[in-house]
């Protein structure tokens, strides 16, 4: 036991100090709480002197209050901010033009009279102003609408003459056709647009409103838990990256989320990321980028940790957003989109290492998670969502990669949709099969070729159908949805765009026959015309991708540069041998190409001189 200051310190260190200080009047019979309640009842009396005057007023008894003096200023009686009608009209037009530009950002809005600029009672949609139905109790009270004092008013019509009615009818029909075309693109099916006078509009509308019963597996991505995760990501993010599949951008686009951001969170930035562009031709990717960037900023991406594409441009864009919000300590970037579109793979590609779990099946990400990209930029991974749409069929959901194939019942019923979506020669080249007439015959041929047989020699149709569906989702089978721009301008090169990305025709690989000197130098003009015709025929066709295309891309930039160099030059060992030259001339004779002996000898001499002037390292490499 200490004394004085030491004892006080010991009591404080051991935590024996009482929480409430001792109240006057507290004893064994009355607690501090009881004393306070009694003081509240008996206290509160004013203190008076011998004459009865109040010396000290009780609590809340005094009527004296401090007098507040407002500084006299003439601005209290004038307008705080004045704007003329002409200036307001010009400003409204300027803001309307900039709002349509996806690359313009409003920095400060504290002094802008947005309530005078935006008319929230009218919403433009499909070229028609649709008025929001709101109850106006102040303008039309109940007693003036119903009862003895009710007044009959003229109906509010949007037209005055028959010509106005006809014009409104034409606009409504155009918007209806545009809606049908949008549904056709979203569903991936080719429904005929009804023609005036044929009476097909009612039937088409009835067909579009039919709702079919779906399996429970096709309801994945629509649960309340998934949508709660989505809204948490949206609320926590300053920038949202909407990840789209390059093979079907419109099918994997969440219109519901875009509408929610436009109405509830217009201050958040939305960016489209076109992922998996290595599975489509470059011209198709460029066309989709031109279509999507009219609405939002769009980036092309190939999510790969070893050999990514578009990683630098996406990081630069995120840095621009961080510079844009200098007042914030950091910004959060959320990734949203359909399942199996590559959201987690993009995060791994941006970080350069595996920080999130990825898998080629949907539903791998269960909850949202924060990932640090750099000091001022954080990434938020979100589970895949499937917006509700009554026009989406089970075939559409399955081919978009929303559900897992192994959980689908009777997978062979979805193979006809695969055969309709993929060209026949792509299926023939992928599986090395020919001559099927329907989907069941195709599955049987593939099962017997791959050796997947059941008891009694029966083909395993279900197992082969699941294999085909997995190959379609994982990129082994080439397919893509052409952009509307490509359908309208098929085969037409835009003026002033020659040589830009998407306009250069695909380079045709040189065959072995063309690599020989007889075929390369001694060919006749007829052979040149045939090659040009082949090139022209292959420019507009998509050759697809082989099964080992991903592994070749993963080798790194050195392998890619070496492949490009081998493609542009003729192999030295092939051109230096005389036997290859003779075989090249024989092939030329078989193809109907007349090559003279002098041309062959001249080509052989040129090849020998090139081989002598070649570096020693390359010659050693060929010998190995």
DRENNU-781967 format. One line per 3 residues: number of its first residue (from 1); their letters; for each residue x negated, y negated, z of C-alpha. Coordinates in pm, 1 decimal. Example, Ala and Ser with C-alpha at 12.3 -4.5 7.8 and 13.67 -1.06 7.14 Angstrom:
1 = as = -1230.0,450.0,780.0 | -1367.0,106.0,714.0;
***
This chain:
1 = xxx = 0.0,0.0,0.0 | -130.4,-337.9,-94.9 | -43.7,-681.8,23.2;
4 = xxx = 58.0,-993.7,-156.7 | -18.9,-1006.4,-525.1 | -146.2,-647.7,-540.9;
7 = xxx = 174.2,-510.6,-395.8 | 383.6,-713.8,-638.8 | 178.3,-586.3,-932.1;
10 = xxx = 211.6,-226.0,-814.6 | 589.2,-256.0,-785.9 | 613.8,-399.9,-1136.4;
13 = xxx = 382.5,-130.7,-1275.1 | 583.1,151.3,-1120.7 | 906.9,5.4,-1249.7;
16 = xxx = 1070.0,-39.5,-910.5 | 1183.2,-393.9,-981.3 | 1560.1,-435.8,-963.2;
19 = xxx = 1724.6,-541.3,-1286.4 | 1960.9,-801.9,-1141.1 | 1827.8,-1068.8,-906.5;
22 = xxx = 1974.9,-1081.2,-562.5 | 2295.4,-1284.3,-547.8 | 2371.0,-1506.3,-251.2;
25 = xxx = 2628.2,-1336.9,-31.2 | 2538.6,-983.0,-139.4 | 2522.8,-739.0,151.3;
28 = xxx = 2615.3,-387.1,252.4 | 2987.6,-452.1,212.1 | 2986.5,-659.9,-110.0;
31 = xxx = 2802.9,-586.8,-429.6 | 2670.9,-853.3,-664.7 | 2957.4,-792.0,-906.3;
34 = xxx = 3214.5,-842.8,-629.0 | 3045.0,-1162.6,-510.4 | 3051.7,-1309.0,-862.3;
37 = xxx = 3421.9,-1235.9,-903.6 | 3502.6,-1398.8,-567.4 | 3298.5,-1706.5,-654.6;
40 = xxx = 3490.8,-1731.9,-978.6 | 3821.3,-1734.4,-785.7 | 3729.9,-1952.2,-490.6;
43 = xxx = 3478.7,-2173.8,-663.9 | 3544.3,-2427.3,-935.7 | 3658.6,-2697.7,-697.5;
46 = xxx = 3557.4,-3056.0,-741.4 | 3343.3,-3225.0,-479.3 | 3501.4,-3539.1,-334.9;
49 = xxx = 3383.0,-3813.2,-103.1 | 3559.1,-3956.7,201.6 | 3774.4,-4175.6,-17.4;
52 = xxx = 3889.0,-3881.2,-224.1 | 3708.5,-3970.7,-538.7 | 3551.7,-3694.3,-744.8;
55 = xxx = 3179.4,-3699.6,-709.3 | 3108.6,-3385.1,-908.5 | 3373.6,-3236.0,-1131.4;
58 = xxx = 3439.4,-2867.4,-1144.1 | 3359.7,-2658.1,-1445.0 | 3566.1,-2754.9,-1750.1;
61 = xxx = 3736.5,-3033.0,-1548.8 | 3561.4,-3343.1,-1674.2 | 3732.0,-3538.8,-1950.7;
64 = xxx = 3423.1,-3732.7,-2046.0 | 3269.2,-3625.0,-2374.6 | 2972.7,-3762.3,-2566.7;
67 = xxx = 3075.6,-4000.7,-2839.0 | 2956.4,-3897.7,-3184.2 | 2885.4,-4181.8,-3421.1;
70 = xxx = 2891.4,-4115.9,-3796.2 | 2640.0,-4313.8,-3991.5 | 2820.4,-4557.9,-4218.0;
73 = xxx = 2746.4,-4484.2,-4581.1 | 2933.7,-4568.0,-4898.4 | 2865.4,-4220.9,-5037.9;
76 = xxx = 3133.5,-4082.8,-4805.9 | 3394.0,-4249.4,-5027.4 | 3247.8,-4167.3,-5371.8;
79 = xxx = 3207.5,-3853.2,-5581.6 | 2914.2,-3635.5,-5488.7 | 2842.0,-3517.4,-5843.3;
82 = xxx = 2996.4,-3649.0,-6165.7 | 2992.1,-3493.8,-6512.8 | 3166.6,-3607.0,-6828.4;
85 = xxx = 3390.6,-3382.7,-7036.3 | 3158.4,-3387.8,-7337.5 | 2859.7,-3290.0,-7127.2;
88 = xxx = 3060.5,-3013.4,-6961.5 | 3171.8,-2879.0,-7300.6 | 2819.3,-2876.4,-7440.5;
91 = xxx = 2686.1,-2717.1,-7122.8 | 2958.1,-2452.3,-7136.1 | 2868.7,-2365.3,-7495.3;
94 = xxx = 2498.9,-2345.6,-7410.6 | 2563.2,-2115.8,-7115.1 | 2793.3,-1896.8,-7327.8;
97 = xxx = 2517.5,-1854.2,-7586.5 | 2254.8,-1771.7,-7326.8 | 2477.6,-1526.1,-7143.2;
100 = xxx = 2490.0,-1306.5,-7454.1 | 2111.3,-1300.3,-7474.5 | 1982.8,-999.7,-7274.5;
103 = xxx = 1636.1,-1153.9,-7243.9 | 1748.0,-1477.2,-7069.8 | 1765.4,-1493.9,-6690.2;
106 = xxx = 1937.3,-1763.7,-6482.4 | 1685.0,-1872.6,-6219.2 | 1875.7,-2127.7,-6005.7;
109 = xxx = 2253.1,-2159.7,-5986.2 | 2305.4,-2374.5,-5674.6 | 2386.8,-2697.5,-5863.3;
112 = xxx = 2551.3,-2545.7,-6171.2 | 2934.0,-2577.4,-6164.7 | 2998.2,-2216.7,-6267.9;
115 = xxx = 3359.0,-2242.4,-6150.3 | 3418.3,-2502.5,-6422.1 | 3232.9,-2299.2,-6684.2;
118 = xxx = 3366.5,-1948.5,-6638.0 | 3736.4,-1881.1,-6674.4 | 3794.2,-1573.7,-6460.7;
121 = xxx = 4163.8,-1554.2,-6547.0 | 4079.2,-1448.0,-6901.2 | 3854.3,-1163.1,-7002.3;
124 = xxx = 3752.4,-1123.6,-7368.7 | 3773.4,-764.2,-7482.6 | 3785.0,-630.4,-7839.5;
127 = xxx = 3841.8,-980.1,-7977.2 | 4162.9,-1030.9,-7778.3 | 4200.1,-1233.0,-7458.6;
130 = xxx = 4372.9,-1006.4,-7209.8 | 4523.5,-1199.9,-6921.8 | 4490.6,-1053.7,-6576.1;
133 = xxx = 4826.9,-988.5,-6416.7 | 4837.7,-1184.0,-6090.9 | 5130.5,-1277.0,-5870.4;
136 = xxx = 5165.8,-1653.1,-5847.6 | 5379.2,-1702.7,-5539.7 | 5290.3,-2072.2,-5511.0;
139 = xxx = 5410.6,-2158.9,-5860.2 | 5715.8,-1929.6,-5862.9 | 5863.3,-1892.0,-5512.6;
142 = xxx = 6103.0,-1613.4,-5425.7 | 6411.9,-1835.5,-5391.2 | 6359.7,-1980.2,-5739.8;
145 = xxx = 6316.5,-1635.9,-5894.8 | 6591.7,-1441.4,-5715.9 | 6915.0,-1558.9,-5554.9;
148 = xxx = 7162.1,-1840.3,-5614.9 | 6894.3,-2098.2,-5698.3 | 6712.3,-1876.8,-5948.6;
151 = xxx = 6617.4,-2043.4,-6274.5 | 6594.9,-1870.0,-6607.8 | 6281.7,-1953.4,-6801.2;
154 = xxx = 6164.4,-1882.1,-7150.0 | 5940.1,-1575.2,-7178.3 | 5571.4,-1647.0,-7224.8;
157 = xxx = 5483.6,-1513.3,-7569.5 | 5147.2,-1523.8,-7740.5 | 5302.4,-1614.7,-8076.8;
160 = xxx = 5550.7,-1866.1,-8209.9 | 5604.0,-1755.2,-8568.4 | 5616.5,-1431.3,-8763.0;
163 = xxx = 5273.1,-1504.8,-8909.1 | 5122.8,-1527.4,-8560.1 | 5288.9,-1197.9,-8468.9;
166 = xxx = 5142.5,-1031.8,-8780.2 | 4796.4,-1168.4,-8699.9 | 4816.3,-1037.0,-8342.6;
169 = xxx = 4926.5,-698.8,-8475.6 | 4625.7,-680.1,-8708.0 | 4390.4,-769.4,-8422.3;
172 = xxx = 4546.2,-504.9,-8199.0 | 4508.6,-243.5,-8473.2 | 4143.7,-336.8,-8527.7;
175 = xxx = 4070.1,-309.4,-8156.8 | 4250.2,26.7,-8148.8 | 4036.5,157.1,-8436.0;
178 = xxx = 3723.7,28.3,-8263.9 | 3825.3,213.6,-7948.6 | 3876.7,535.3,-8147.0;
181 = xxx = 3534.2,495.9,-8305.1 | 3375.9,444.6,-7963.5 | 3544.3,758.8,-7829.5;
184 = xxx = 3423.8,949.0,-8135.1 | 3063.3,843.8,-8071.6 | 3085.3,923.1,-7701.2;
187 = xxx = 3233.8,1268.0,-7761.0 | 2997.3,1349.7,-8045.2 | 3286.0,1469.1,-8262.4;
190 = xxx = 3405.2,1337.2,-8596.9 | 3769.7,1251.3,-8556.1 | 3930.4,1085.1,-8858.9;
193 = xxx = 4039.3,728.1,-8801.9 | 4412.2,691.8,-8880.9 | 4492.2,506.8,-9200.8;
196 = xxx = 4770.6,254.7,-9224.5 | 5092.3,400.8,-9352.6 | 5005.8,766.2,-9293.2;
199 = xxx = 5153.1,785.9,-8944.3 | 4846.7,947.5,-8786.2 | 4797.3,688.8,-8513.4;
202 = xxx = 5050.5,838.1,-8271.5 | 4915.1,1190.1,-8312.4 | 4559.2,1068.1,-8257.9;
205 = xxx = 4659.9,885.0,-7942.4 | 4836.5,1193.5,-7807.9 | 4531.2,1406.7,-7882.0;
208 = xxx = 4304.0,1163.0,-7697.6 | 4515.8,1163.3,-7382.8 | 4528.5,1542.7,-7344.6;
211 = xxx = 4349.2,1659.5,-7030.9 | 4237.2,2022.8,-7023.4 | 4161.4,2235.8,-6720.7;
214 = xxx = 3788.0,2260.4,-6653.3 | 3575.6,2500.8,-6458.4 | 3454.6,2396.4,-6116.5;
217 = xxx = 3096.2,2386.7,-6244.3 | 3183.6,2098.8,-6478.6 | 3277.0,1877.5,-6182.2;
220 = xxx = 2913.1,1851.5,-6075.3 | 2788.4,1496.5,-6040.5 | 3132.0,1354.2,-5959.2;
223 = xxx = 3147.2,1422.4,-5585.0 | 3188.8,1149.8,-5327.0 | 2842.9,1219.6,-5184.9;
226 = xxx = 2674.3,1158.5,-5520.6 | 2861.7,831.4,-5574.1 | 2769.5,718.1,-5221.5;
229 = xxx = 2405.2,778.0,-5309.0 | 2450.9,578.1,-5630.3 | 2604.1,278.2,-5455.3;
232 = xxx = 2329.2,283.8,-5192.7 | 2071.3,267.3,-5470.9 | 2258.5,-14.8,-5646.4;
235 = xxx = 2291.5,-217.8,-5326.1 | 1923.4,-172.8,-5240.0 | 1784.7,-248.5,-5588.1;
238 = xxx = 1701.2,-577.0,-5753.8 | 1632.6,-417.5,-6094.8 | 1811.3,-108.9,-6227.3;
241 = xxx = 1658.2,118.5,-6491.9 | 1932.0,303.9,-6678.5 | 1762.6,617.2,-6816.5;
244 = xxx = 1908.2,742.2,-7147.5 | 1836.0,1057.1,-7345.8 | 1695.6,962.1,-7686.7;
247 = xxx = 1879.6,1253.7,-7848.7 | 2221.5,1121.7,-7739.3 | 2196.5,767.2,-7596.5;
250 = xxx = 2566.8,685.0,-7610.6 | 2663.9,1017.6,-7455.8 | 2434.7,958.1,-7157.2;
253 = xxx = 2531.4,593.7,-7110.9 | 2733.3,509.7,-6797.4 | 2985.3,245.9,-6903.8;
256 = xxx = 3145.9,250.2,-6558.9 | 2822.3,147.3,-6388.3 | 2760.6,-130.8,-6641.1;
259 = xxx = 3108.6,-271.9,-6583.3 | 3059.8,-254.1,-6206.5 | 2731.4,-444.8,-6229.6;
262 = xxx = 2883.4,-708.5,-6458.8 | 3173.7,-777.8,-6221.5 | 3042.9,-703.5,-5870.9;
265 = xxx = 2667.4,-763.5,-5900.2 | 2589.3,-993.0,-6194.5 | 2266.6,-1109.7,-6025.4;
268 = xxx = 2104.1,-766.7,-6062.6 | 1898.5,-691.6,-6373.6 | 1980.2,-387.1,-6587.3;
271 = xxx = 1724.0,-236.6,-6826.7 | 1770.3,58.2,-7063.6 | 1490.7,318.1,-7074.5;
274 = xxx = 1509.8,547.4,-7377.9 | 1340.4,863.6,-7253.1 | 1232.8,1178.7,-7443.5;
277 = xxx = 1151.4,991.4,-7763.6 | 906.0,1267.0,-7854.6 | 1208.4,1486.8,-7937.9;
280 = xxx = 1343.3,1256.2,-8211.9 | 1188.7,1099.6,-8524.2 | 1026.1,761.1,-8479.9;
283 = xxx = 1272.4,597.9,-8720.4 | 1566.7,723.4,-8511.6 | 1410.4,597.8,-8188.0;
286 = xxx = 1343.6,257.0,-8345.8 | 1702.4,237.4,-8474.8 | 1847.4,317.5,-8131.3;
289 = xxx = 1619.7,57.7,-7970.0 | 1746.6,-205.6,-8214.3 | 2105.5,-109.7,-8128.5;
292 = xxx = 2061.8,-101.9,-7749.7 | 1848.3,-413.8,-7713.7 | 2141.1,-624.5,-7834.4;
295 = xxx = 2303.0,-560.8,-7494.5 | 2013.0,-512.7,-7252.9 | 1631.7,-506.5,-7258.5;
298 = xxx = 1529.0,-163.5,-7387.1 | 1204.0,30.6,-7344.4 | 1094.6,352.7,-7513.5;
301 = xxx = 938.9,611.9,-7285.4 | 790.3,957.8,-7288.0 | 765.6,1071.7,-6927.0;
304 = xxx = 445.4,1272.5,-6895.1 | 171.6,1251.4,-6633.8 | -107.7,1356.2,-6873.8;
307 = xxx = -11.6,1176.8,-7194.5 | 271.6,925.3,-7133.9 | 407.5,680.3,-7387.6;
310 = xxx = 548.7,337.9,-7296.6 | 410.8,341.7,-6942.5 | 216.6,16.8,-6981.0;
313 = xxx = 504.4,-177.4,-7135.4 | 743.6,-65.9,-6861.3 | 499.5,-162.6,-6585.3;
316 = xxx = 446.6,-502.1,-6750.9 | 823.1,-554.4,-6757.8 | 851.8,-472.1,-6387.2;
319 = xxx = 568.4,-713.6,-6311.5 | 755.3,-986.4,-6497.5 | 1058.2,-923.6,-6276.7;
322 = xxx = 839.8,-941.0,-5964.9 | 694.9,-1273.9,-6083.9 | 1047.7,-1393.3,-6157.8;
325 = xxx = 1144.0,-1337.0,-5791.9 | 848.3,-1502.1,-5621.1 | 1057.8,-1594.1,-5320.2;
328 = xxx = 1090.6,-1227.1,-5223.1 | 824.2,-1025.0,-5050.6 | 885.8,-727.3,-5278.7;
331 = xxx = 1143.0,-603.2,-5529.6 | 1308.6,-263.1,-5551.4 | 1367.0,-84.6,-5881.7;
334 = xxx = 1634.8,185.3,-5891.3 | 1658.0,456.6,-6156.5 | 2009.7,572.8,-6243.6;
337 = xxx = 2163.3,782.5,-6518.0 | 2298.4,1123.5,-6612.3 | 2144.8,1440.1,-6465.6;
340 = xxx = 1840.8,1586.4,-6642.4 | 1753.5,1264.6,-6827.4 | 1409.8,1234.2,-6666.4;
343 = xxx = 1445.5,982.6,-6381.8 | 1207.3,1161.6,-6146.2 | 967.7,1233.5,-6434.1;
346 = xxx = 948.6,860.6,-6512.2 | 854.4,789.2,-6149.5 | 578.5,1051.1,-6166.5;
349 = xxx = 457.3,907.4,-6497.9 | 444.9,553.7,-6354.9 | 254.3,670.2,-6046.9;
352 = xxx = 29.4,906.4,-6242.5 | 80.4,1192.2,-5998.3 | 357.6,1417.3,-5868.8;
355 = xxx = 537.9,1220.4,-5598.0 | 890.2,1352.2,-5664.3 | 1022.4,1697.4,-5740.7;
358 = xxx = 1104.1,1758.3,-6106.8 | 1260.8,2052.9,-6288.1 | 1410.8,2113.7,-6635.2;
361 = xxx = 1747.8,2179.9,-6473.4 | 2004.7,1925.7,-6349.0 | 2063.1,1859.5,-5981.5;
364 = xxx = 1703.7,1885.0,-5859.0 | 1719.9,1544.5,-5683.7 | 1968.7,1565.8,-5397.4;
367 = xxx = 1928.2,1233.5,-5211.7 | 1776.6,895.4,-5285.2 | 1413.9,831.7,-5192.9;
370 = xxx = 1173.1,536.5,-5188.6 | 842.5,551.6,-5376.6 | 575.7,278.1,-5368.4;
373 = xxx = 456.1,179.0,-5714.8 | 242.5,-116.1,-5607.9 | 229.5,-375.6,-5331.9;
376 = xxx = 530.9,-575.7,-5450.6 | 725.0,-312.5,-5647.1 | 907.7,-14.0,-5499.7;
379 = xxx = 1089.6,259.0,-5693.0 | 1412.8,427.6,-5580.1 | 1502.8,770.2,-5718.1;
382 = xxx = 1873.9,848.7,-5743.6 | 2060.8,1175.3,-5805.6 | 2223.1,1212.7,-6145.4;
385 = xxx = 2582.6,1096.2,-6179.1 | 2855.0,1187.4,-6428.5 | 3113.0,907.9,-6473.8;
388 = xxx = 3468.6,1040.9,-6501.4 | 3598.5,1042.7,-6857.0 | 3912.1,1225.8,-6963.0;
391 = xxx = 3784.7,1253.1,-7320.1 | 3473.0,1453.5,-7226.7 | 3516.9,1821.1,-7308.3;
394 = xxx = 3324.3,2103.5,-7137.1 | 3117.9,2137.7,-7455.9 | 3009.1,1773.4,-7436.6;
397 = xxx = 2913.5,1800.7,-7069.6 | 2720.1,2122.7,-7125.2 | 2525.4,1995.3,-7426.6;
400 = xxx = 2432.1,1676.6,-7237.8 | 2260.1,1887.0,-6974.1 | 2496.1,1800.1,-6689.8;
403 = xxx = 2541.8,2156.0,-6555.4 | 2317.4,2456.5,-6514.8 | 2363.4,2715.3,-6786.7;
406 = xxx = 2323.5,3017.9,-6557.9 | 2638.7,2915.4,-6367.2 | 2862.5,2884.6,-6675.2;
409 = xxx = 3113.8,3159.8,-6747.3 | 3130.3,3301.9,-7101.8 | 2843.9,3094.2,-7244.5;
412 = xxx = 2893.2,3240.1,-7594.0 | 3202.3,3021.7,-7641.7 | 2977.4,2712.4,-7658.6;
415 = xxx = 2747.1,2848.0,-7931.0 | 2974.0,2723.7,-8218.8 | 2923.4,2367.9,-8089.4;
418 = xxx = 2546.7,2426.0,-8098.2 | 2561.9,2555.0,-8456.2 | 2767.8,2250.7,-8558.4;
421 = xxx = 2525.9,2009.0,-8393.6 | 2201.6,2166.1,-8522.4 | 2119.7,2210.8,-8889.5;
424 = xxx = 2105.5,2566.4,-9020.4 | 1746.4,2558.0,-9143.9 | 1631.2,2436.8,-8802.1;
427 = xxx = 1794.2,2738.0,-8636.5 | 1647.4,2969.3,-8900.7 | 1297.0,2834.3,-8851.5;
430 = xxx = 1319.7,2834.6,-8470.2 | 1440.2,3193.7,-8431.7 | 1322.7,3333.1,-8769.7;
433 = xxx = 1669.0,3460.2,-8857.5 | 1881.9,3433.8,-9169.7 | 2213.1,3550.1,-9303.5;
436 = xxx = 2461.2,3509.6,-9016.3 | 2819.7,3414.3,-9087.5 | 2955.4,3324.3,-8741.7;
439 = xxx = 2823.4,3265.2,-8394.2 | 2879.2,3621.3,-8271.7 | 2679.5,3764.8,-8559.1;
442 = xxx = 2405.1,3511.1,-8487.5 | 2391.1,3616.1,-8122.0 | 2383.1,3985.9,-8211.4;
445 = xxx = 2098.3,3937.4,-8459.7 | 1901.9,3732.8,-8207.7 | 1962.2,3989.2,-7930.4;
448 = xxx = 1838.8,4278.6,-8144.7 | 1537.6,4078.8,-8263.7 | 1433.3,3981.2,-7910.5;
451 = xxx = 1510.1,4328.6,-7770.1 | 1779.3,4217.4,-7526.9 | 2008.1,4521.1,-7530.6;
454 = xxx = 2244.5,4663.2,-7272.3 | 2335.1,5021.3,-7195.8 | 2423.3,5213.0,-7509.2;
457 = xxx = 2237.6,4976.3,-7741.4 | 2493.1,4695.3,-7710.5 | 2348.7,4344.2,-7757.0;
460 = xxx = 2333.3,4120.7,-7448.4 | 2544.6,3837.2,-7589.1 | 2574.2,3640.9,-7263.3;
463 = xxx = 2201.7,3645.6,-7192.8 | 2111.6,3540.9,-7547.0 | 2373.3,3261.7,-7541.6;
466 = xxx = 2222.2,3123.0,-7219.6 | 1878.1,3139.0,-7379.3 | 1998.2,2940.0,-7682.7;
469 = xxx = 2164.3,2677.1,-7462.4 | 1847.4,2639.3,-7254.4 | 1639.2,2603.6,-7571.2;
472 = xxx = 1873.0,2327.7,-7691.5 | 1848.4,2132.2,-7366.5 | 1471.6,2169.7,-7324.9;
475 = xxx = 1383.5,2050.5,-7675.2 | 1289.1,2376.5,-7845.3 | 1574.7,2336.6,-8094.7;
478 = xxx = 1550.4,1999.8,-8277.6 | 1864.7,1787.8,-8281.7 | 1957.1,1421.5,-8235.8;
481 = xxx = 2244.0,1179.3,-8284.8 | 2177.7,924.6,-8561.4 | 2222.1,559.1,-8478.4;
484 = xxx = 2514.4,365.6,-8634.3 | 2260.4,147.1,-8812.1 | 2111.6,453.4,-8983.4;
487 = xxx = 2454.7,573.2,-9095.1 | 2542.3,236.6,-9248.5 | 2205.3,173.4,-9416.4;
490 = xxx = 2104.0,525.3,-9510.8 | 1787.8,515.5,-9717.7 | 1777.5,134.2,-9739.8;
493 = xxx = 1462.9,-46.1,-9623.1 | 1531.3,-388.8,-9477.7 | 1365.3,-682.0,-9642.1;
496 = xxx = 1055.3,-805.8,-9464.7 | 1038.4,-498.5,-9239.2 | 819.1,-273.9,-9448.7;
499 = xxx = 537.7,-126.7,-9249.7 | 698.0,-189.7,-8908.9 | 775.0,77.4,-8651.5;
502 = xxx = 1052.9,298.0,-8782.9 | 1021.4,196.5,-9146.2 | 705.7,390.1,-9240.6;
505 = xxx = 791.0,732.3,-9389.1 | 657.6,1038.6,-9213.5 | 311.1,1147.7,-9324.5;
508 = xxx = 321.4,1481.9,-9498.4 | 59.6,1731.8,-9387.9 | -172.7,1850.0,-9661.8;
511 = xxx = -144.2,2214.6,-9753.0 | -437.3,2447.6,-9803.2 | -392.5,2430.1,-10179.4;
514 = xxx = -423.6,2051.9,-10177.3 | -731.5,2065.6,-9954.2 | -929.5,2252.5,-10223.2;
517 = xxx = -1120.4,2046.4,-10480.8 | -937.8,2205.4,-10772.6 | -601.8,2101.4,-10644.4;
520 = xxx = -712.1,1762.1,-10508.0 | -920.6,1632.2,-10797.6 | -833.6,1846.5,-11096.3;
523 = xxx = -455.9,1821.8,-11076.4 | -254.3,1705.1,-11372.7 | -10.1,1413.4,-11363.7;
526 = xxx = 274.9,1664.2,-11356.1 | 152.3,1797.9,-11023.7 | 129.2,1445.0,-10887.2;
529 = xxx = 491.3,1384.0,-10976.8 | 592.1,1700.2,-10796.6 | 406.6,1593.6,-10483.3;
532 = xxx = 569.3,1252.6,-10495.5 | 907.4,1413.9,-10530.0 | 834.4,1636.6,-10230.8;
535 = xxx = 726.6,1337.2,-10025.5 | 1039.8,1148.7,-10117.8 | 1249.2,1446.7,-10024.6;
538 = xxx = 1082.6,1487.1,-9687.0 | 1098.4,1120.8,-9585.7 | 1468.1,1136.7,-9507.6;
541 = xxx = 1464.1,1486.8,-9355.1 | 1381.2,1581.0,-8997.9 | 1146.7,1878.0,-8983.1;
544 = xxx = 1197.2,1937.1,-8611.1 | 947.5,2044.6,-8347.7 | 775.3,2369.5,-8276.5;
547 = xxx = 773.7,2548.9,-7944.8 | 415.4,2444.1,-7868.9 | 463.2,2075.0,-7945.9;
550 = xxx = 473.2,1983.1,-7578.9 | 152.0,2170.3,-7504.7 | -24.1,1994.2,-7789.7;
553 = xxx = 84.9,1656.6,-7659.2 | -34.0,1742.1,-7309.5 | -393.0,1808.5,-7425.2;
556 = xxx = -481.2,1440.8,-7404.2 | -582.1,1158.5,-7636.5 | -904.1,1330.6,-7746.1;
559 = xxx = -720.0,1623.2,-7900.7 | -476.7,1387.1,-8067.8 | -754.0,1180.1,-8221.3;
562 = xxx = -928.8,1493.2,-8343.8 | -609.5,1625.8,-8502.7 | -553.0,1295.3,-8677.2;
565 = xxx = -905.4,1297.4,-8810.2 | -872.2,1654.9,-8939.5 | -547.6,1564.6,-9107.9;
568 = xxx = -695.7,1269.6,-9296.9 | -1008.0,1448.4,-9428.9 | -1068.9,1759.1,-9637.0;
571 = xxx = -1246.7,2038.6,-9442.8 | -1614.9,2056.5,-9535.8 | -1649.2,2432.6,-9536.5;
574 = xxx = -1346.7,2476.7,-9762.7 | -1468.2,2218.8,-10013.5 | -1829.8,2342.1,-10025.7;
577 = xxx = -1756.8,2705.5,-10109.4 | -1723.8,2799.9,-10470.8 | -1477.8,3076.8,-10396.0;
580 = xxx = -1234.1,2832.9,-10245.9 | -1263.2,2618.4,-10553.5 | -1179.5,2916.0,-10770.9;
583 = xxx = -884.2,3004.8,-10550.9 | -766.4,2646.5,-10572.9 | -779.1,2662.5,-10952.2;
586 = xxx = -593.0,2992.8,-10948.9 | -322.1,2843.6,-10736.1 | -300.9,2553.5,-10971.7;
589 = xxx = -254.2,2793.7,-11266.6 | 17.4,2983.0,-11079.1 | 206.4,2661.8,-11013.4;
592 = xxx = 191.9,2558.2,-11375.7 | -88.2,2301.8,-11328.5 | -349.6,2297.6,-11613.2;
595 = xxx = -694.6,2207.3,-11478.1 | -996.0,2200.3,-11709.0 | -1327.9,2372.7,-11633.1;
598 = xxx = -1514.8,2043.0,-11652.7 | -1293.6,1891.6,-11384.1 | -1349.0,2189.3,-11154.9;
601 = xxx = -1728.4,2175.2,-11197.2 | -1728.1,1800.3,-11136.8 | -1521.3,1843.4,-10821.6;
604 = xxx = -1756.1,2116.0,-10696.9 | -2059.8,1888.3,-10746.0 | -1888.9,1605.8,-10556.7;
607 = xxx = -1800.8,1843.0,-10273.8 | -2159.9,1971.8,-10250.5 | -2297.5,1617.5,-10235.0;
610 = xxx = -2049.9,1532.2,-9958.0 | -2146.2,1842.8,-9762.5 | -2517.0,1752.8,-9787.0;
613 = xxx = -2448.4,1399.2,-9662.7 | -2232.9,1526.7,-9375.1 | -2362.5,1497.1,-9016.6;
616 = xxx = -2547.3,1792.5,-8868.8 | -2319.2,1809.2,-8567.4 | -2011.5,1878.2,-8774.0;
619 = xxx = -2190.7,2149.1,-8971.9 | -2292.8,2319.8,-8647.5 | -1939.6,2296.9,-8522.6;
622 = xxx = -1811.2,2473.7,-8830.5 | -2071.4,2751.3,-8793.6 | -1960.7,2817.3,-8438.9;
***
